[in-house]
Amino acid sequence: MPRIINPELCVACGSCADVCPVSAISAGDAAYQINADECIDCGACEGTCPNGAISEA
């Protein structure tokens, strides 16, 4: 199951996008977003988020 980003917790720092091996994370209007079709569910992004905004869908 791909990861999701809680927009209420995301501070748009970009640390998650920097570690995504398949570039499934991009900047949205107010927060980053994960493309569920591209996400390989590796979990690399979850550990880098300083606010814990990323979790399993």
CHARMM-style PDB file with segment names, atoms N, HN, CA, C and O in Angstrom:
ATOM      1  N   MET     1       0.849  -1.183   0.000  1.00  0.00      PROA
ATOM      2  CA  MET     1       0.000   0.000   0.000  1.00  0.00      PROA
ATOM      3  C   MET     1       0.887   1.236   0.000  1.00  0.00      PROA
ATOM      4  O   MET     1       1.777   1.346   0.843  1.00  0.00      PROA
ATOM      5  N   PRO     2       0.670   2.165  -0.916  1.00  0.00      PROA
ATOM      6  CA  PRO     2       1.527   3.356  -0.987  1.00  0.00      PROA
ATOM      7  C   PRO     2       1.358   4.269   0.226  1.00  0.00      PROA
ATOM      8  O   PRO     2       0.369   4.190   0.954  1.00  0.00      PROA
ATOM      9  N   ARG     3       2.314   5.104   0.412  1.00  0.00      PROA
ATOM     10  HN  ARG     3       3.117   5.168  -0.180  1.00  0.00      PROA
ATOM     11  CA  ARG     3       2.293   6.076   1.506  1.00  0.00      PROA
ATOM     12  C   ARG     3       1.452   7.288   1.106  1.00  0.00      PROA
ATOM     13  O   ARG     3       1.225   7.538  -0.078  1.00  0.00      PROA
ATOM     14  N   ILE     4       0.994   8.035   2.113  1.00  0.00      PROA
ATOM     15  HN  ILE     4       1.179   7.832   3.075  1.00  0.00      PROA
ATOM     16  CA  ILE     4       0.280   9.291   1.898  1.00  0.00      PROA
ATOM     17  C   ILE     4       0.909  10.362   2.783  1.00  0.00      PROA
ATOM     18  O   ILE     4       1.564  10.052   3.778  1.00  0.00      PROA
ATOM     19  N   ILE     5       0.706  11.611   2.415  1.00  0.00      PROA
ATOM     20  HN  ILE     5       0.174  11.863   1.606  1.00  0.00      PROA
ATOM     21  CA  ILE     5       1.204  12.733   3.208  1.00  0.00      PROA
ATOM     22  C   ILE     5       0.009  13.490   3.762  1.00  0.00      PROA
ATOM     23  O   ILE     5      -0.881  13.902   3.018  1.00  0.00      PROA
ATOM     24  N   ASN     6      -0.003  13.667   5.076  1.00  0.00      PROA
ATOM     25  HN  ASN     6       0.719  13.332   5.681  1.00  0.00      PROA
ATOM     26  CA  ASN     6      -1.048  14.439   5.734  1.00  0.00      PROA
ATOM     27  C   ASN     6      -0.743  15.918   5.511  1.00  0.00      PROA
ATOM     28  O   ASN     6       0.236  16.430   6.053  1.00  0.00      PROA
ATOM     29  N   PRO     7      -1.564  16.614   4.723  1.00  0.00      PROA
ATOM     30  CA  PRO     7      -1.272  18.016   4.412  1.00  0.00      PROA
ATOM     31  C   PRO     7      -1.318  18.933   5.630  1.00  0.00      PROA
ATOM     32  O   PRO     7      -0.733  20.016   5.606  1.00  0.00      PROA
ATOM     33  N   GLU     8      -1.995  18.522   6.683  1.00  0.00      PROA
ATOM     34  HN  GLU     8      -2.470  17.643   6.703  1.00  0.00      PROA
ATOM     35  CA  GLU     8      -2.055  19.350   7.893  1.00  0.00      PROA
ATOM     36  C   GLU     8      -0.745  19.307   8.670  1.00  0.00      PROA
ATOM     37  O   GLU     8      -0.448  20.224   9.436  1.00  0.00      PROA
ATOM     38  N   LEU     9       0.041  18.246   8.478  1.00  0.00      PROA
ATOM     39  HN  LEU     9      -0.201  17.501   7.855  1.00  0.00      PROA
ATOM     40  CA  LEU     9       1.313  18.110   9.183  1.00  0.00      PROA
ATOM     41  C   LEU     9       2.514  18.491   8.321  1.00  0.00      PROA
ATOM     42  O   LEU     9       3.575  18.830   8.845  1.00  0.00      PROA
ATOM     43  N   CYS    10       2.349  18.437   7.005  1.00  0.00      PROA
ATOM     44  HN  CYS    10       1.488  18.161   6.579  1.00  0.00      PROA
ATOM     45  CA  CYS    10       3.452  18.716   6.083  1.00  0.00      PROA
ATOM     46  C   CYS    10       3.820  20.199   6.119  1.00  0.00      PROA
ATOM     47  O   CYS    10       2.958  21.071   6.012  1.00  0.00      PROA
ATOM     48  N   VAL    11       5.126  20.466   6.274  1.00  0.00      PROA
ATOM     49  HN  VAL    11       5.826  19.758   6.361  1.00  0.00      PROA
ATOM     50  CA  VAL    11       5.610  21.844   6.272  1.00  0.00      PROA
ATOM     51  C   VAL    11       6.316  22.175   4.957  1.00  0.00      PROA
ATOM     52  O   VAL    11       6.982  23.205   4.847  1.00  0.00      PROA
ATOM     53  N   ALA    12       6.170  21.303   3.967  1.00  0.00      PROA
ATOM     54  HN  ALA    12       5.630  20.467   4.056  1.00  0.00      PROA
ATOM     55  CA  ALA    12       6.718  21.488   2.623  1.00  0.00      PROA
ATOM     56  C   ALA    12       8.224  21.731   2.626  1.00  0.00      PROA
ATOM     57  O   ALA    12       8.718  22.611   1.920  1.00  0.00      PROA
ATOM     58  N   CYS    13       8.949  20.954   3.418  1.00  0.00      PROA
ATOM     59  HN  CYS    13       8.548  20.239   3.992  1.00  0.00      PROA
ATOM     60  CA  CYS    13      10.404  21.110   3.486  1.00  0.00      PROA
ATOM     61  C   CYS    13      11.111  20.388   2.340  1.00  0.00      PROA
ATOM     62  O   CYS    13      12.231  20.749   1.976  1.00  0.00      PROA
ATOM     63  N   GLY    14      10.459  19.364   1.765  1.00  0.00      PROA
ATOM     64  HN  GLY    14       9.549  19.071   2.060  1.00  0.00      PROA
ATOM     65  CA  GLY    14      11.029  18.655   0.630  1.00  0.00      PROA
ATOM     66  C   GLY    14      11.961  17.516   0.968  1.00  0.00      PROA
ATOM     67  O   GLY    14      12.494  16.875   0.062  1.00  0.00      PROA
ATOM     68  N   SER    15      12.178  17.239   2.247  1.00  0.00      PROA
ATOM     69  HN  SER    15      11.746  17.760   2.983  1.00  0.00      PROA
ATOM     70  CA  SER    15      13.100  16.163   2.610  1.00  0.00      PROA
ATOM     71  C   SER    15      12.632  14.811   2.076  1.00  0.00      PROA
ATOM     72  O   SER    15      13.458  13.964   1.737  1.00  0.00      PROA
ATOM     73  N   CYS    16      11.343  14.601   1.999  1.00  0.00      PROA
ATOM     74  HN  CYS    16      10.672  15.289   2.275  1.00  0.00      PROA
ATOM     75  CA  CYS    16      10.804  13.337   1.499  1.00  0.00      PROA
ATOM     76  C   CYS    16      11.060  13.168   0.008  1.00  0.00      PROA
ATOM     77  O   CYS    16      11.399  12.073  -0.442  1.00  0.00      PROA
ATOM     78  N   ALA    17      10.904  14.220  -0.747  1.00  0.00      PROA
ATOM     79  HN  ALA    17      10.628  15.109  -0.381  1.00  0.00      PROA
ATOM     80  CA  ALA    17      11.106  14.177  -2.196  1.00  0.00      PROA
ATOM     81  C   ALA    17      12.564  13.891  -2.528  1.00  0.00      PROA
ATOM     82  O   ALA    17      12.858  13.223  -3.520  1.00  0.00      PROA
ATOM     83  N   ASP    18      13.465  14.389  -1.713  1.00  0.00      PROA
ATOM     84  HN  ASP    18      13.226  14.932  -0.908  1.00  0.00      PROA
ATOM     85  CA  ASP    18      14.893  14.201  -1.953  1.00  0.00      PROA
ATOM     86  C   ASP    18      15.327  12.738  -1.843  1.00  0.00      PROA
ATOM     87  O   ASP    18      16.290  12.337  -2.496  1.00  0.00      PROA
ATOM     88  N   VAL    19      14.639  11.936  -1.032  1.00  0.00      PROA
ATOM     89  HN  VAL    19      13.857  12.262  -0.501  1.00  0.00      PROA
ATOM     90  CA  VAL    19      15.055  10.546  -0.821  1.00  0.00      PROA
ATOM     91  C   VAL    19      14.231   9.524  -1.600  1.00  0.00      PROA
ATOM     92  O   VAL    19      14.548   8.335  -1.571  1.00  0.00      PROA
ATOM     93  N   CYS    20      13.194   9.956  -2.288  1.00  0.00      PROA
ATOM     94  HN  CYS    20      12.936  10.922  -2.312  1.00  0.00      PROA
ATOM     95  CA  CYS    20      12.342   9.019  -3.027  1.00  0.00      PROA
ATOM     96  C   CYS    20      13.108   8.452  -4.226  1.00  0.00      PROA
ATOM     97  O   CYS    20      13.511   9.206  -5.112  1.00  0.00      PROA
ATOM     98  N   PRO    21      13.312   7.122  -4.262  1.00  0.00      PROA
ATOM     99  CA  PRO    21      14.099   6.531  -5.349  1.00  0.00      PROA
ATOM    100  C   PRO    21      13.394   6.510  -6.707  1.00  0.00      PROA
ATOM    101  O   PRO    21      14.042   6.301  -7.733  1.00  0.00      PROA
ATOM    102  N   VAL    22      12.085   6.722  -6.724  1.00  0.00      PROA
ATOM    103  HN  VAL    22      11.559   6.892  -5.891  1.00  0.00      PROA
ATOM    104  CA  VAL    22      11.341   6.687  -7.991  1.00  0.00      PROA
ATOM    105  C   VAL    22      10.696   8.030  -8.327  1.00  0.00      PROA
ATOM    106  O   VAL    22       9.884   8.114  -9.248  1.00  0.00      PROA
ATOM    107  N   SER    23      11.043   9.057  -7.601  1.00  0.00      PROA
ATOM    108  HN  SER    23      11.703   8.989  -6.853  1.00  0.00      PROA
ATOM    109  CA  SER    23      10.521  10.414  -7.822  1.00  0.00      PROA
ATOM    110  C   SER    23       8.994  10.472  -7.833  1.00  0.00      PROA
ATOM    111  O   SER    23       8.393  11.126  -8.686  1.00  0.00      PROA
ATOM    112  N   ALA    24       8.379   9.783  -6.881  1.00  0.00      PROA
ATOM    113  HN  ALA    24       8.866   9.251  -6.188  1.00  0.00      PROA
ATOM    114  CA  ALA    24       6.919   9.744  -6.777  1.00  0.00      PROA
ATOM    115  C   ALA    24       6.357  10.899  -5.959  1.00  0.00      PROA
ATOM    116  O   ALA    24       5.140  11.044  -5.850  1.00  0.00      PROA
ATOM    117  N   ILE    25       7.225  11.718  -5.386  1.00  0.00      PROA
ATOM    118  HN  ILE    25       8.214  11.601  -5.475  1.00  0.00      PROA
ATOM    119  CA  ILE    25       6.791  12.813  -4.519  1.00  0.00      PROA
ATOM    120  C   ILE    25       7.061  14.144  -5.199  1.00  0.00      PROA
ATOM    121  O   ILE    25       8.153  14.388  -5.714  1.00  0.00      PROA
ATOM    122  N   SER    26       6.044  15.001  -5.191  1.00  0.00      PROA
ATOM    123  HN  SER    26       5.158  14.803  -4.772  1.00  0.00      PROA
ATOM    124  CA  SER    26       6.190  16.317  -5.808  1.00  0.00      PROA
ATOM    125  C   SER    26       5.523  17.376  -4.940  1.00  0.00      PROA
ATOM    126  O   SER    26       4.690  17.071  -4.086  1.00  0.00      PROA
ATOM    127  N   ALA    27       5.904  18.615  -5.175  1.00  0.00      PROA
ATOM    128  HN  ALA    27       6.581  18.863  -5.868  1.00  0.00      PROA
ATOM    129  CA  ALA    27       5.331  19.724  -4.417  1.00  0.00      PROA
ATOM    130  C   ALA    27       3.913  19.998  -4.893  1.00  0.00      PROA
ATOM    131  O   ALA    27       3.648  20.082  -6.092  1.00  0.00      PROA
ATOM    132  N   GLY    28       3.012  20.134  -3.935  1.00  0.00      PROA
ATOM    133  HN  GLY    28       3.227  20.065  -2.961  1.00  0.00      PROA
ATOM    134  CA  GLY    28       1.642  20.520  -4.237  1.00  0.00      PROA
ATOM    135  C   GLY    28       1.454  21.987  -3.906  1.00  0.00      PROA
ATOM    136  O   GLY    28       2.435  22.710  -3.733  1.00  0.00      PROA
ATOM    137  N   ASP    29       0.225  22.437  -3.816  1.00  0.00      PROA
ATOM    138  HN  ASP    29      -0.573  21.850  -3.957  1.00  0.00      PROA
ATOM    139  CA  ASP    29      -0.048  23.838  -3.517  1.00  0.00      PROA
ATOM    140  C   ASP    29       0.448  24.241  -2.125  1.00  0.00      PROA
ATOM    141  O   ASP    29       1.135  25.252  -1.975  1.00  0.00      PROA
ATOM    142  N   ALA    30       0.099  23.450  -1.118  1.00  0.00      PROA
ATOM    143  HN  ALA    30      -0.459  22.630  -1.241  1.00  0.00      PROA
ATOM    144  CA  ALA    30       0.478  23.803   0.249  1.00  0.00      PROA
ATOM    145  C   ALA    30       1.309  22.719   0.926  1.00  0.00      PROA
ATOM    146  O   ALA    30       1.870  22.951   1.997  1.00  0.00      PROA
ATOM    147  N   ALA    31       1.396  21.541   0.316  1.00  0.00      PROA
ATOM    148  HN  ALA    31       0.940  21.353  -0.554  1.00  0.00      PROA
ATOM    149  CA  ALA    31       2.120  20.418   0.899  1.00  0.00      PROA
ATOM    150  C   ALA    31       2.612  19.516  -0.223  1.00  0.00      PROA
ATOM    151  O   ALA    31       2.165  19.625  -1.365  1.00  0.00      PROA
ATOM    152  N   TYR    32       3.526  18.636   0.110  1.00  0.00      PROA
ATOM    153  HN  TYR    32       3.889  18.548   1.038  1.00  0.00      PROA
ATOM    154  CA  TYR    32       3.999  17.667  -0.881  1.00  0.00      PROA
ATOM    155  C   TYR    32       2.955  16.573  -1.053  1.00  0.00      PROA
ATOM    156  O   TYR    32       2.128  16.340  -0.172  1.00  0.00      PROA
ATOM    157  N   GLN    33       3.006  15.900  -2.212  1.00  0.00      PROA
ATOM    158  HN  GLN    33       3.677  16.089  -2.928  1.00  0.00      PROA
ATOM    159  CA  GLN    33       2.048  14.838  -2.527  1.00  0.00      PROA
ATOM    160  C   GLN    33       2.795  13.627  -3.058  1.00  0.00      PROA
ATOM    161  O   GLN    33       3.836  13.756  -3.703  1.00  0.00      PROA
ATOM    162  N   ILE    34       2.245  12.435  -2.774  1.00  0.00      PROA
ATOM    163  HN  ILE    34       1.400  12.330  -2.250  1.00  0.00      PROA
ATOM    164  CA  ILE    34       2.819  11.195  -3.275  1.00  0.00      PROA
ATOM    165  C   ILE    34       1.907  10.645  -4.357  1.00  0.00      PROA
ATOM    166  O   ILE    34       0.707  10.476  -4.139  1.00  0.00      PROA
ATOM    167  N   ASN    35       2.470  10.368  -5.516  1.00  0.00      PROA
ATOM    168  HN  ASN    35       3.444  10.505  -5.694  1.00  0.00      PROA
ATOM    169  CA  ASN    35       1.718   9.755  -6.607  1.00  0.00      PROA
ATOM    170  C   ASN    35       1.599   8.264  -6.302  1.00  0.00      PROA
ATOM    171  O   ASN    35       2.591   7.537  -6.350  1.00  0.00      PROA
ATOM    172  N   ALA    36       0.400   7.814  -5.991  1.00  0.00      PROA
ATOM    173  HN  ALA    36      -0.406   8.404  -5.952  1.00  0.00      PROA
ATOM    174  CA  ALA    36       0.172   6.424  -5.585  1.00  0.00      PROA
ATOM    175  C   ALA    36       0.515   5.432  -6.690  1.00  0.00      PROA
ATOM    176  O   ALA    36       0.892   4.296  -6.401  1.00  0.00      PROA
ATOM    177  N   ASP    37       0.390   5.839  -7.941  1.00  0.00      PROA
ATOM    178  HN  ASP    37       0.084   6.762  -8.176  1.00  0.00      PROA
ATOM    179  CA  ASP    37       0.702   4.948  -9.060  1.00  0.00      PROA
ATOM    180  C   ASP    37       2.204   4.733  -9.221  1.00  0.00      PROA
ATOM    181  O   ASP    37       2.630   3.712  -9.762  1.00  0.00      PROA
ATOM    182  N   GLU    38       3.002   5.682  -8.758  1.00  0.00      PROA
ATOM    183  HN  GLU    38       2.656   6.511  -8.319  1.00  0.00      PROA
ATOM    184  CA  GLU    38       4.455   5.588  -8.895  1.00  0.00      PROA
ATOM    185  C   GLU    38       5.145   5.094  -7.627  1.00  0.00      PROA
ATOM    186  O   GLU    38       6.255   4.567  -7.699  1.00  0.00      PROA
ATOM    187  N   CYS    39       4.514   5.252  -6.480  1.00  0.00      PROA
ATOM    188  HN  CYS    39       3.612   5.680  -6.421  1.00  0.00      PROA
ATOM    189  CA  CYS    39       5.098   4.873  -5.190  1.00  0.00      PROA
ATOM    190  C   CYS    39       5.332   3.360  -5.137  1.00  0.00      PROA
ATOM    191  O   CYS    39       4.442   2.574  -5.462  1.00  0.00      PROA
ATOM    192  N   ILE    40       6.549   2.960  -4.720  1.00  0.00      PROA
ATOM    193  HN  ILE    40       7.272   3.598  -4.457  1.00  0.00      PROA
ATOM    194  CA  ILE    40       6.870   1.536  -4.594  1.00  0.00      PROA
ATOM    195  C   ILE    40       6.815   1.083  -3.140  1.00  0.00      PROA
ATOM    196  O   ILE    40       7.212  -0.040  -2.829  1.00  0.00      PROA
ATOM    197  N   ASP    41       6.332   1.938  -2.251  1.00  0.00      PROA
ATOM    198  HN  ASP    41       6.010   2.850  -2.503  1.00  0.00      PROA
ATOM    199  CA  ASP    41       6.143   1.615  -0.837  1.00  0.00      PROA
ATOM    200  C   ASP    41       7.426   1.156  -0.153  1.00  0.00      PROA
ATOM    201  O   ASP    41       7.414   0.201   0.624  1.00  0.00      PROA
ATOM    202  N   CYS    42       8.524   1.834  -0.442  1.00  0.00      PROA
ATOM    203  HN  CYS    42       8.534   2.609  -1.073  1.00  0.00      PROA
ATOM    204  CA  CYS    42       9.800   1.457   0.169  1.00  0.00      PROA
ATOM    205  C   CYS    42       9.953   2.030   1.579  1.00  0.00      PROA
ATOM    206  O   CYS    42      10.718   1.498   2.383  1.00  0.00      PROA
ATOM    207  N   GLY    43       9.222   3.123   1.887  1.00  0.00      PROA
ATOM    208  HN  GLY    43       8.600   3.555   1.234  1.00  0.00      PROA
ATOM    209  CA  GLY    43       9.272   3.719   3.214  1.00  0.00      PROA
ATOM    210  C   GLY    43      10.413   4.696   3.442  1.00  0.00      PROA
ATOM    211  O   GLY    43      10.551   5.229   4.543  1.00  0.00      PROA
ATOM    212  N   ALA    44      11.233   4.942   2.430  1.00  0.00      PROA
ATOM    213  HN  ALA    44      11.121   4.508   1.536  1.00  0.00      PROA
ATOM    214  CA  ALA    44      12.372   5.851   2.599  1.00  0.00      PROA
ATOM    215  C   ALA    44      11.923   7.245   3.017  1.00  0.00      PROA
ATOM    216  O   ALA    44      12.583   7.894   3.828  1.00  0.00      PROA
ATOM    217  N   CYS    45      10.817   7.701   2.474  1.00  0.00      PROA
ATOM    218  HN  CYS    45      10.280   7.173   1.815  1.00  0.00      PROA
ATOM    219  CA  CYS    45      10.336   9.053   2.764  1.00  0.00      PROA
ATOM    220  C   CYS    45       9.842   9.195   4.199  1.00  0.00      PROA
ATOM    221  O   CYS    45      10.028  10.237   4.828  1.00  0.00      PROA
ATOM    222  N   GLU    46       9.221   8.160   4.702  1.00  0.00      PROA
ATOM    223  HN  GLU    46       9.069   7.314   4.191  1.00  0.00      PROA
ATOM    224  CA  GLU    46       8.602   8.233   6.023  1.00  0.00      PROA
ATOM    225  C   GLU    46       9.610   8.568   7.124  1.00  0.00      PROA
ATOM    226  O   GLU    46       9.306   9.338   8.035  1.00  0.00      PROA
ATOM    227  N   GLY    47      10.790   7.996   7.037  1.00  0.00      PROA
ATOM    228  HN  GLY    47      11.037   7.371   6.297  1.00  0.00      PROA
ATOM    229  CA  GLY    47      11.812   8.228   8.054  1.00  0.00      PROA
ATOM    230  C   GLY    47      12.462   9.593   7.987  1.00  0.00      PROA
ATOM    231  O   GLY    47      13.093  10.019   8.954  1.00  0.00      PROA
ATOM    232  N   THR    48      12.325  10.288   6.871  1.00  0.00      PROA
ATOM    233  HN  THR    48      11.813   9.942   6.086  1.00  0.00      PROA
ATOM    234  CA  THR    48      12.972  11.597   6.744  1.00  0.00      PROA
ATOM    235  C   THR    48      12.056  12.761   7.093  1.00  0.00      PROA
ATOM    236  O   THR    48      12.526  13.888   7.246  1.00  0.00      PROA
ATOM    237  N   CYS    49      10.766  12.511   7.220  1.00  0.00      PROA
ATOM    238  HN  CYS    49      10.384  11.595   7.096  1.00  0.00      PROA
ATOM    239  CA  CYS    49       9.821  13.591   7.503  1.00  0.00      PROA
ATOM    240  C   CYS    49       9.979  14.068   8.948  1.00  0.00      PROA
ATOM    241  O   CYS    49       9.800  13.279   9.876  1.00  0.00      PROA
ATOM    242  N   PRO    50      10.312  15.349   9.156  1.00  0.00      PROA
ATOM    243  CA  PRO    50      10.523  15.840  10.522  1.00  0.00      PROA
ATOM    244  C   PRO    50       9.243  15.960  11.344  1.00  0.00      PROA
ATOM    245  O   PRO    50       9.306  16.068  12.569  1.00  0.00      PROA
ATOM    246  N   ASN    51       8.087  15.943  10.691  1.00  0.00      PROA
ATOM    247  HN  ASN    51       8.036  15.855   9.696  1.00  0.00      PROA
ATOM    248  CA  ASN    51       6.821  16.117  11.411  1.00  0.00      PROA
ATOM    249  C   ASN    51       5.970  14.856  11.460  1.00  0.00      PROA
ATOM    250  O   ASN    51       4.869  14.885  12.009  1.00  0.00      PROA
ATOM    251  N   GLY    52       6.442  13.770  10.911  1.00  0.00      PROA
ATOM    252  HN  GLY    52       7.337  13.746  10.466  1.00  0.00      PROA
ATOM    253  CA  GLY    52       5.659  12.545  10.904  1.00  0.00      PROA
ATOM    254  C   GLY    52       4.411  12.636  10.043  1.00  0.00      PROA
ATOM    255  O   GLY    52       3.388  12.029  10.359  1.00  0.00      PROA
ATOM    256  N   ALA    53       4.491  13.389   8.962  1.00  0.00      PROA
ATOM    257  HN  ALA    53       5.322  13.882   8.705  1.00  0.00      PROA
ATOM    258  CA  ALA    53       3.327  13.625   8.093  1.00  0.00      PROA
ATOM    259  C   ALA    53       3.069  12.481   7.118  1.00  0.00      PROA
ATOM    260  O   ALA    53       2.032  12.461   6.455  1.00  0.00      PROA
ATOM    261  N   ILE    54       3.998  11.525   7.019  1.00  0.00      PROA
ATOM    262  HN  ILE    54       4.840  11.541   7.557  1.00  0.00      PROA
ATOM    263  CA  ILE    54       3.858  10.443   6.041  1.00  0.00      PROA
ATOM    264  C   ILE    54       3.490   9.152   6.751  1.00  0.00      PROA
ATOM    265  O   ILE    54       4.086   8.789   7.765  1.00  0.00      PROA
ATOM    266  N   SER    55       2.492   8.464   6.198  1.00  0.00      PROA
ATOM    267  HN  SER    55       2.008   8.759   5.374  1.00  0.00      PROA
ATOM    268  CA  SER    55       2.063   7.188   6.771  1.00  0.00      PROA
ATOM    269  C   SER    55       1.519   6.304   5.654  1.00  0.00      PROA
ATOM    270  O   SER    55       1.375   6.744   4.514  1.00  0.00      PROA
ATOM    271  N   GLU    56       1.221   5.054   5.995  1.00  0.00      PROA
ATOM    272  HN  GLU    56       1.339   4.697   6.921  1.00  0.00      PROA
ATOM    273  CA  GLU    56       0.617   4.151   5.017  1.00  0.00      PROA
ATOM    274  C   GLU    56      -0.797   4.616   4.733  1.00  0.00      PROA
ATOM    275  O   GLU    56      -1.490   5.110   5.623  1.00  0.00      PROA
ATOM    276  N   ALA    57      -1.225   4.454   3.482  1.00  0.00      PROA
ATOM    277  HN  ALA    57      -0.662   4.052   2.759  1.00  0.00      PROA
ATOM    278  CA  ALA    57      -2.579   4.850   3.079  1.00  0.00      PROA
ATOM    279  C   ALA    57      -3.605   3.961   3.727  1.00  0.00      PROA
ATOM    280  OT1 ALA    57      -4.803   4.139   3.508  1.00  0.00      PROA
TER     281      ALA     57
END
